[in-house]
Structure formats: structure tokens, C-alpha cells
Amino acid sequence: METPEIPALPEMRRVLRSSYDDVLVRLPEALKSEGFGVLTEIDVRETLKQKLGVEFRRYKILGACNPPLAHQALQTELEIGLMLPCNVIVYEADDGTVVAAIDPTLTIGDRHRSLGAFAETVRDKLGRALARLE
């Protein structure tokens, strides 16, 4: 199973040589360094096994939130809650462990001009958090 060279989604993506377990241990702290906390964790592999009886690679979705930024965005646009929390995924691939997050400048900033600066701030913070996982 190869990881695509060109991402299909507007994402920030890193392929790491670190193990899946190591990335999952270090990711919450990397997010915390940028003001995010992990609100939710979905084990996709386990969910698919329980609900469908199918096997899948190790894959988790972490719902990360930066409360001050979320509050700021909600003050500007109530519907932004559809995009909260910021999902960060971690999964095993043939070439390493992938960690990725949606680039909010491409999903929010393009559609809501009033949130352009907000989207850039979130993108920068998520980008720095992902970079800490070297």
C-alpha cells in the first residue's frame, strides 16, 4: 500500500521515520506547545473492526483544539464549529508513520474572508507542531 505523492486533500503532511506508537506519544505534547489540547481520539482501526469486522492499518484521528483561537473564530462566524476541533491524523504507511492535518487556509480562509488571518494563525501553529515531530 503506497502513500500518494500528491495529497488528495488540502493538508499539511509529514512522513516520519518514528514508529506509530512514538508519534502518538509525542503528538499531544507537540500540539500542546502551540496551545492545542487533544479533545477526542478515534481509533479507526478498532472502530472498523468492531462495526464492520474488517482489518485496517493502525490509524487514529485526534481532535485538537486551541481554546482562545476557537473562541475568536466563533465570535466571528458561528458556523465555524463545523470545522472544530482541528483533526490531526496518524497512520502507518509503508514508508513510515504519516501525520497530517487539514490546512485551514485552504478550507476556511478561502471561503470566509473574515477568518483569513485566523486560518493563517492556525495553519502556522499546526505546522510548527507537526515540525516538532522530526
Sequence and secondary structure as in RCSB ss.txt:
>XXXX:A:sequence
METPEIPALPEMRRVLRSSYDDVLVRLPEALKSEGFGVLTEIDVRETLKQKLGVEFRRYKILGACNPPLAHQALQ
TELEIGLMLPCNVIVYEADDGTVVAAIDPTLTIGDRHRSLGAFAETVRDKLGRALARLE
>XXXX:A:secstr
    SS SSSEEEEEESS HHHHHHHHHHHHHTTT EEEEEEEHHHHHHHHH      EEEEEEE HHHHHHHHH
H GGGGGG SEEEEEEEETTEEEEEEE HIIIIITT GGGHHHHHHHHHHHHHHHHTT 
